[in-house]
């Protein structure tokens, strides 16, 4: 059986755990822990005031693509104190999804920087919690090249999350499977 790996990264409270859970065909493995006083002064929950749990290691989900191929999803923790885990999660990954909360676009800069450092293909998904800037405003704020796909989603919605993953797969195919025009054949 072929196993493919994708990582979902982004800022604290952007919806990574939610996305993995909404699209996984199995009950996702979650390392969600109750936020305690230890995080006071370390994490900034001001933009996600109702958040009471946080990912302490990673989230894990699975999607069967064919009888012989499965997709493993790993949701990375968003707080800076857990970023040291990201390099291990990136190992063996085909690509990544950067999940953006438009209330805190700047929380996505580190994720994009790390992915570019690793030369890992990625798409950016704007998780719509409510009204916010349009995708072109987000593209500009993140200084994304035109070659990086940017899509909108609702991480709580299975079909919406699947659309993001399909966008990543199409991006990967475009990068790695040359078209006949690129090969120089008529």
Secondary structure, DSSP 8 states (H G I E B T S, - for coil): -EEEEEEEEESTTSSHHHHHHHH-SS--B--EEE--GGGBTTB--GGGTT--EEESSEEEEEEEEETTEEEEEEEE--SGGGGGGHHHHHTT-SEEEEEEEGGGGGGGHHHHHHHHHTT--EEEEEE-SSS---HHHHHHHTT--TTS-EEEE-TT-HHHHHHHHHHHHHHHHHHHS--TTTTT--
